[in-house]
Amino acid sequence: MNLVCSNCIQSFPADRMHVLPGWVEAPDEPGHFVITFRCHACYPAAIDDTGRRVAAWDDATAAGMGRFIDLWDIRDFLPELADSNDREAATGLVRIVRASDGKALLPRVVPDPGAVEEAGFLERLSIVATRMPSWKVLLLCLGVVLTGVYCCTALERL
Ligand SMILES: [Zn+2]
C-alpha cells in the first residue's frame, strides 16, 4: 500500500511515510489542521511548522487543534493525553509525533495494511469494529445474524 506525500506529491510505501497534523489554509475558510502525510524529505519542515504553531498557540491554532483532537479521537488513541486540556494535548501530540519520527499516528489512519489483507473475516470485523462507535458494531453484528437467519430460512424452503 502506497501513500502520497502531500507536499511533493510522490508516492511511497505506507511504512516509510510520516503522519502529522498539518496546517492548511483555504482562501475563504479559516485555517485548520488535517491529517498530513509527508515523505522522509518533506517531513522535517512540516513537523517544525506544526510545532511552531502549537508553541505560539494563537486563537486559530487553538480552535483548529481542538477540532483535530476531537475528530481523530486523539485522547482515546494516545491515552497519555487523556486528562490534558487542548493546549497540553496538542503539545503532547507534537512531542509524541516527533519522538516516533512521525509514526505514532500512522496506525490511527492506516490500520496495518498487510493485516487487513491477510486477516480472516473475524479479524477484519474486529479491525473495523475498533474504528467504529459501539452502537454501529452492535448494528453490524445484528445485521450479520439476521442475514444468517434469513439465509437458513430461505435454504430450508428449497
Ligand atoms: Zn515529499
Boltz pocket constraint, residues with backbone or C-beta under 6 A from the ligand:
constraints:
  - pocket:
      binder: B
      contacts: [[A, 5], [A, 6], [A, 7], [A, 8], [A, 9], [A, 10], [A, 38], [A, 39], [A, 40], [A, 41], [A, 42], [A, 43]]
      max_distance: 6.0
